[in-house]
């Protein structure tokens, strides 16, 4: 089509050139040829004007086409049917180009929308920002839910919400990955940070992926503790059981022979006391080792759909005498009375009782002891049960250890209660988190 347009230009030029040559010939021949020259003069003027109009039309058409390209208006259609004959090939060519651009633009838009939907569906948080200015280019909904951030204008805004995470993000080099801790509100969890970089239009952009690995790390840690404690339990029981048995035998033999022994210096009494101490401590170690086995007994679940309101009701009925005796006020918040979750009723009640007992212990010295039971659907579409109190709270160094087996802040505590709660929640494919501020209180969150 453009070749046809080019041929029309050539024809115009050739005709004009031929007319000018004829006029020059008549002019050289002399006065006898002037009448012919006068006849050619209007023809020359007509050809020049027509050639100018032809070029002007083409120029105007080209301007319109460039304008449509500039504003990405690929829907513009150049009327070919009613156009002058010499312009028709040009308009047809413009229409073909616009159609091609429209197809390419539609394909790219479809790919962009498709990619965006994929990135919105994945659980991994994704953030992109310009390295020089820190301006956020894009962040997906998963990241907003994960960090509980409705909006970020620049990456530096993250410093006000989570200074520790901000330092980890900006110091992360392309191609590098590391484990960091996120601190949304009063809780915290582990995330895997991965970074890459790309350059376009002379600007360098950094792309960060945030993957919540808290549950994976908890599961790995739990299995590691189980293996370690299994070995320790086996060794303790194999070593201590004979000592306990021997101490009991020695005590019996001593009691049988006490009549024939000289106890004037009290040596027999000391010996009996020593043997009794060995026996008692050996039995204590055996009991300690036996306690761990309760952590490994739970391996399967009897899952049923249960209403959260029924869990709260059963729990309060069970603990009501203790709560009334200690004058502890319990507030229940359940915005959706029909909230249902799938869980093992007996095991979940065991977890709730353990957490409520801990809360009662935490508020026992408060003037106005309060415990709150609540349940709701979180931003990441998980069912959450929350047990909070207005006790003294816990320092950060204790928060990192409370789920470690046999760690306890109570003098009479076994240290397996919260470990057992964590294992039960992991069996439910959920997790347990703690939020605590010294002097204000503590909250445990069960996420299903």
Secondary structure as GFF3:
##gff-version 3
##sequence-region A 1 448
A	DSSP	alpha_helix	2	29	.	.	.	ID=ss1
A	DSSP	three_ten_helix	31	33	.	.	.	ID=ss2
A	DSSP	alpha_helix	34	70	.	.	.	ID=ss3
A	DSSP	alpha_helix	85	121	.	.	.	ID=ss4
A	DSSP	beta_strand	125	130	.	.	.	ID=ss5
A	DSSP	beta_strand	136	139	.	.	.	ID=ss6
A	DSSP	alpha_helix	141	147	.	.	.	ID=ss7
A	DSSP	three_ten_helix	155	157	.	.	.	ID=ss8
A	DSSP	alpha_helix	158	161	.	.	.	ID=ss9
A	DSSP	alpha_helix	163	171	.	.	.	ID=ss10
A	DSSP	beta_strand	177	182	.	.	.	ID=ss11
A	DSSP	beta_strand	189	200	.	.	.	ID=ss12
A	DSSP	beta_strand	203	212	.	.	.	ID=ss13
A	DSSP	alpha_helix	214	257	.	.	.	ID=ss14
A	DSSP	three_ten_helix	258	260	.	.	.	ID=ss15
A	DSSP	alpha_helix	267	296	.	.	.	ID=ss16
A	DSSP	beta_strand	303	307	.	.	.	ID=ss17
A	DSSP	alpha_helix	308	325	.	.	.	ID=ss18
A	DSSP	beta_strand	329	334	.	.	.	ID=ss19
A	DSSP	beta_strand	340	344	.	.	.	ID=ss20
A	DSSP	alpha_helix	345	363	.	.	.	ID=ss21
A	DSSP	beta_strand	370	377	.	.	.	ID=ss22
A	DSSP	beta_strand	383	389	.	.	.	ID=ss23
A	DSSP	alpha_helix	396	399	.	.	.	ID=ss24
A	DSSP	alpha_helix	417	427	.	.	.	ID=ss25
A	DSSP	beta_strand	431	437	.	.	.	ID=ss26
A	DSSP	beta_strand	441	447	.	.	.	ID=ss27
###
